[in-house]
Amino acid sequence: MKKPEWEKYKVGSPSKRRNWTEPGCEPFSTVRHIAHIHDAVRIIEDGMIRSSLVWDESRLKNSRTCVSWVSPNSWAHGSIYGNVSFEFDWETIVNDRDLYWVEDVKSYNPPAYRILITDKDYDSDESVVPYDETKPEGPLYWDGKTWYRNGHYTGEIMVDSDLSLRKCREIEFVGHHLRYCTKNGSSCPELGSSQYEAGTRIMANLIGRGLRRHRRLFLEKQNDELEFIPNTASILSKLIQDFTDEFEDTDVVVSGKNRNPLLKAALILYGEEHYDEAFSLSKLLGSKSAMKKSFRSILSKFFRLSPEQIDADLMPGRRSRSVD
Ligand SMILES: [Zn+2]
């Protein structure tokens, strides 16, 4: 009998040493969907990752199966999927669904394995093969308590449903790989863009437009108090710093209640990469301190955090926060 395709991606044995994870058999509990900037904004507007037809050279390409993609991998040298990472608990995704082996992709470095997660019956579909996660014979293994993956390879999990952001744990910004992009190839405008370039654009767009329905994905609970996750705090600090660094005095100044709408308009321009126009417009606020006051007020309303907390977390010189 022919060996199953998944055998060469088989997990190793879990580590028995304390403080050491066996890369060939890494426990995991979260997965991520990573998207490019415009797609990420649309996901946040829609409140969900919409499943779509498989467009690359996949066995599922002609099957009309619509999938949402997630991966248990993290990307030390930049993600090949974009800059914006939506993190989910793996349990909420796998959730008693069935697994089917789809294929491997050897052109990836490292090669990728693809597994379909579904609550439909694909047993009669010849493009996929039922995959038993309870046997340590392929890249994903469940011992009844813990999920393991073979960390030497790229995992691409295809879920044949939409993924609601209600199940998402948090959004983080990551760097895009310098040379590789699975969506746009070598013409991707975001190749090599840092978490800061992408993160500041998205946050400026969301805050400028008041799209705050999923703000909790940028916050976490610490000692019963909500605060920014460190990644968001560093991105927002950078955004405020960009506007502060470019500030110059001007004679024409708006005052009072016109200030916040003006800064929001400048943020929308920034989000669309019209940086010069954004900074020119923000000068009409009159002074750096007036600009910081507007940031404080807008961010405080957007995230429902106190102005003092905005100061503590985001204004330079108050308190430093580190990012992974
Ligand atoms: Zn790209």
Residues whose N, C-alpha, C, O or C-beta is under 5 A from the ligand:
A	BS01	ZN	G82 C181 N184 C188 E190 L191
